[in-house]
Amino acid sequence: MLETTPQKPRIGVLLPTRGLLMEGNQPDDIEEVLVMAEEAEQAGLDSVWLGDSLTAKPRLEPLTTLSALAVRTSKVRLGTAVMLGALRHPVSLAHTASTADMISRGRLVLGMGVGGAFNETQRQEWKNVGVDSRHRAGRFEELVKIFKPLTRGEMVTFEGEHFWVKDVSIKPVSPQPTGVPVLIAAHGRSKLERQYKRVLLGDGAISISDSPQEYADALGRIRVHAENAGVSYESIEKTFYMTVNISDNREEAFSEADRFLNMYYGMNIWGERWGPWGPSEEVAHCANSYLSAGANTIIFRFASFNQRQQMDLFLNDVVPCL
């Protein structure tokens, strides 16, 4: 019997497009983001990622910024973690994403989710674009059903509760054969069966703030739905998004991370579900526990006001242990 070599995990980093604006300053340029993307590529990482928000958590618009990153890089995948797709219209989003994918020569991947409405600022974000946040799950599912075939060059007709399109196609289309890949948010802690099933609308799953066991449970539910639908579970990309602060001083790491997350969200939404905050070996150990639970892609966000320092620690001390 031939032995199979374990697949090398895909490692990515979230770039600080929120951090540039978080302390109320208007940056002169986005050089820090561009340089971090170049460093990630030079270090052999798989991908770089950007978050998304329109008004609740001000930041650079992700697809515009990813297009800029596409010009400064040539190998890393360029992703969103995660995009609130339902804030957009699917035809417009497909056109923008396919253009960005063409610029990147087929390196775009969109992590997308239903999105939250945990506080008034987030609820207002939906109101600002005329979307009832109570309907965001149904709207998101319809969006993906329209978005995916449009990006692979199909003519689309769709009649739903939230979107109606007839004989629509776009140009350019994605250079990727199956269109722009979509990783759909699904979390083991919520236990909502609908979210596991909706993963099959896209190309993979992305999870955040689950424990390793919760994450394994979520992947187990996704496997069941994949098998029931005749979809290869192995073909589904399985991504976990971590938030860390790397430091030998745990107290300082915790303090900075807590301050960062409270400023980032307006509140520390997930509390102890973030982390770890501490030495590089603990960060690597935690990441490896998610790889053991079934992840094949790990995204790291640095809960720190010194992103370049965290990036250096990450590349030199964490990545070699993964």
C-alpha positions in Angstrom: 0.0 0.0 0.0 1.3 3.4 -1.0 1.7 5.9 1.9 0.1 9.3 1.3 1.9 12.4 2.4 -0.1 14.7 4.6 -1.2 17.8 2.8 0.7 20.9 4.0 -1.7 23.3 5.7 -2.5 26.5 4.0 -1.5 29.5 6.2 -2.8 33.0 5.8 -2.8 36.3 7.6 -5.5 39.0 7.9 -4.1 42.4 6.9 -4.9 45.5 9.0 -7.4 47.4 6.8 -9.5 48.1 9.9 -6.4 48.9 12.0 -5.4 51.7 9.7 -8.6 53.6 10.5 -9.4 52.3 14.0 -7.7 55.1 16.0 -9.5 57.8 14.1 -6.6 58.7 11.8 -6.8 59.0 8.0 -3.7 57.2 6.7 -1.6 58.8 4.0 -1.4 55.5 2.1 -1.8 51.8 2.6 1.9 50.9 2.4 1.7 48.9 5.6 -0.9 46.6 4.1 0.9 46.3 0.8 4.2 45.5 2.5 2.7 42.9 4.8 1.2 41.1 1.8 4.6 41.1 0.1 6.2 39.7 3.3 3.5 36.9 3.4 4.3 36.0 -0.2 8.0 36.0 0.3 7.7 33.8 3.4 5.7 31.2 1.3 2.4 31.7 3.0 -0.7 30.6 1.1 -2.9 33.7 1.4 -3.7 37.2 2.7 -7.2 38.2 3.8 -9.2 41.4 4.5 -12.2 42.0 6.6 -15.3 43.8 5.6 -17.8 46.4 6.9 -19.5 49.4 5.4 -20.1 51.6 8.4 -20.1 49.6 11.6 -16.4 48.9 11.6 -14.8 51.5 9.2 -12.0 50.0 7.0 -10.8 49.9 3.5 -13.2 48.4 1.0 -11.9 44.9 0.5 -12.3 44.2 -3.2 -10.7 47.5 -4.2 -7.8 46.8 -1.8 -7.4 43.2 -3.0 -7.1 44.5 -6.5 -4.2 46.7 -5.4 -2.6 43.8 -3.6 -2.9 41.7 -6.8 -0.6 44.2 -8.5 2.0 44.0 -5.7 2.0 40.2 -5.4 1.9 37.2 -7.8 1.4 34.0 -5.9 -0.6 34.4 -2.7 -4.4 33.9 -2.7 -6.3 37.0 -2.0 -9.4 36.6 0.3 -12.0 38.2 2.4 -12.6 37.0 6.0 -15.4 37.5 6.0 -17.4 39.6 3.5 -21.0 40.6 4.4 -22.2 39.6 1.0 -25.9 40.4 1.7 -25.1 44.1 2.0 -24.6 44.1 -1.7 -26.6 43.2 -4.8 -25.3 39.9 -6.4 -24.9 41.2 -9.9 -22.9 44.2 -8.8 -20.8 42.0 -6.4 -20.2 39.4 -9.1 -19.0 42.0 -11.5 -16.6 43.6 -9.0 -15.3 40.3 -7.8 -14.8 38.9 -11.3 -12.9 42.0 -12.2 -10.6 41.7 -9.1 -10.1 38.0 -9.9 -9.1 38.8 -13.5 -6.6 41.4 -12.2 -5.2 38.8 -9.8 -5.1 36.1 -12.5 -7.4 33.8 -10.6 -6.2 34.2 -7.0 -9.4 35.6 -5.4 -11.4 33.7 -2.8 -14.3 35.1 -0.9 -15.1 34.1 2.6 -18.6 35.3 3.1 -21.2 35.1 5.9 -24.6 36.1 6.9 -23.1 38.7 9.2 -24.1 39.9 12.7 -26.5 42.4 14.2 -25.2 42.2 17.8 -25.4 45.9 18.6 -27.1 49.0 17.4 -24.1 50.0 15.3 -24.2 46.8 13.4 -28.0 46.9 13.0 -27.7 50.4 11.6 -25.2 49.2 9.0 -27.9 47.1 7.4 -30.4 50.0 7.6 -27.9 52.3 5.9 -28.2 50.2 2.7 -31.9 49.5 3.0 -31.7 45.9 4.2 -33.7 44.5 7.0 -31.1 42.6 9.1 -33.8 40.1 10.1 -33.8 38.8 6.6 -30.0 38.7 6.0 -29.8 34.8 6.1 -32.3 34.3 3.3 -30.8 37.2 1.3 -27.3 35.8 1.7 -28.3 32.4 0.4 -30.1 33.8 -2.6 -27.0 36.1 -3.3 -24.7 33.1 -3.5 -27.0 31.2 -5.9 -26.8 34.2 -8.3 -23.2 35.2 -7.6 -21.5 31.8 -8.3 -22.9 31.1 -11.8 -22.5 34.7 -12.9 -18.8 34.6 -12.0 -18.2 31.5 -14.1 -19.9 33.1 -17.2 -23.4 31.7 -17.1 -26.6 33.4 -18.0 -28.7 33.6 -14.9 -32.4 33.9 -14.3 -33.5 33.8 -10.6 -36.7 34.7 -8.8 -36.5 34.8 -5.0 -37.9 36.6 -2.1 -35.0 39.1 -2.0 -33.6 39.2 -5.6 -35.1 38.9 -9.0 -32.9 38.7 -12.1 -33.7 37.6 -15.7 -31.3 36.6 -18.4 -28.3 38.3 -16.8 -24.7 37.7 -17.5 -21.5 39.7 -16.9 -18.1 40.4 -18.3 -15.4 39.9 -17.4 -15.8 36.6 -15.7 -13.5 34.8 -13.3 -10.5 33.0 -14.9 -11.1 30.2 -12.4 -13.1 27.3 -14.0 -15.7 27.1 -11.3 -16.0 30.9 -10.8 -14.8 32.9 -7.8 -14.6 30.5 -4.9 -16.8 31.2 -1.9 -16.1 29.9 1.6 -19.3 30.1 3.7 -19.3 30.9 7.4 -20.5 28.0 9.7 -19.9 27.7 13.4 -20.2 24.6 15.6 -21.2 26.7 18.7 -24.5 27.8 17.1 -25.9 24.3 16.2 -28.1 25.8 13.4 -28.5 23.0 10.9 -29.3 25.5 8.1 -25.8 27.0 8.2 -24.1 23.7 7.7 -26.3 22.9 4.7 -25.7 26.3 3.1 -22.0 25.6 2.9 -22.8 23.4 -0.1 -23.9 26.6 -2.0 -20.2 27.5 -2.1 -16.8 25.9 -2.2 -15.9 25.6 1.4 -16.5 26.6 5.0 -15.0 29.2 7.3 -15.4 29.2 11.0 -14.4 31.6 13.8 -14.3 31.5 17.7 -15.2 27.8 17.9 -13.3 25.5 20.2 -11.4 22.7 18.4 -14.2 20.3 19.4 -16.9 22.6 18.2 -15.1 23.1 15.0 -14.8 19.3 14.5 -18.5 19.0 15.2 -19.3 21.6 12.6 -17.2 19.8 10.0 -19.0 16.6 10.9 -22.4 18.1 10.2 -21.1 19.6 6.9 -19.8 16.1 6.0 -23.3 14.6 6.6 -24.9 17.2 4.3 -22.3 16.8 1.6 -22.7 13.0 1.6 -26.5 13.4 1.4 -26.1 15.7 -1.5 -23.6 13.6 -3.3 -20.9 16.2 -2.9 -17.3 15.2 -2.2 -16.5 16.3 1.4 -12.7 16.2 0.5 -13.3 18.9 -2.2 -14.6 21.3 0.4 -12.0 23.8 1.7 -12.1 23.9 5.5 -10.9 27.1 7.0 -10.5 28.4 10.6 -9.9 32.0 11.5 -7.9 32.7 14.7 -7.2 35.9 16.5 -3.9 35.9 18.4 -1.4 38.2 20.2 2.1 36.8 20.3 4.2 37.7 23.3 6.2 36.1 26.1 4.4 38.4 28.5 0.9 36.9 28.8 -0.5 39.8 30.9 0.6 42.4 28.3 -0.7 40.3 25.5 -4.1 39.9 27.1 -4.3 43.6 27.9 -3.4 44.7 24.4 -5.7 42.2 22.7 -8.6 43.2 24.9 -8.1 46.9 24.1 -7.7 46.1 20.4 -10.9 44.0 20.2 -13.0 46.5 22.1 -11.8 49.2 19.8 -12.3 47.0 16.7 -15.9 45.9 17.4 -17.0 48.5 20.0 -17.2 45.6 22.4 -15.2 42.4 23.0 -17.9 40.2 21.4 -16.5 36.7 21.9 -14.4 37.2 25.1 -12.4 34.1 25.9 -13.2 32.5 22.6 -10.5 34.6 21.0 -6.9 33.8 21.5 -4.4 32.6 22.6 -2.6 35.6 23.9 1.0 34.5 24.8 4.1 32.7 23.6 4.6 31.6 20.0 4.6 27.9 21.0 1.1 28.3 22.5 -0.2 30.0 19.4 1.3 27.2 17.2 -0.1 24.5 19.5 -3.6 26.0 19.4 -3.4 26.3 15.6 -2.3 22.7 15.3 -5.3 21.6 17.3 -7.6 23.1 14.6 -5.6 21.4 11.9 -6.1 18.1 13.8 -9.8 18.9 14.0 -10.0 19.0 10.2 -8.9 22.5 9.1 -6.8 22.7 6.0 -6.5 26.5 6.0 -5.8 28.6 9.0 -6.1 32.4 9.0 -4.3 34.5 11.7 -5.4 37.9 12.8 -3.2 39.9 15.1 -5.0 41.6 18.0 -2.3 44.2 18.3 -1.5 47.8 17.5 1.9 46.8 16.3 1.0 44.6 13.3 4.5 44.5 11.8 6.1 43.3 15.0 3.4 40.6 15.3 4.0 39.6 11.7 7.7 39.2 12.3 7.1 37.0 15.4 4.5 35.0 13.5 6.8 34.3 10.5 9.9 33.5 12.5 8.4 31.7 15.5 5.0 30.3 14.7 4.9 29.3 11.1 7.9 26.9 11.4 5.9 24.9 14.0 2.8 24.4 11.8 
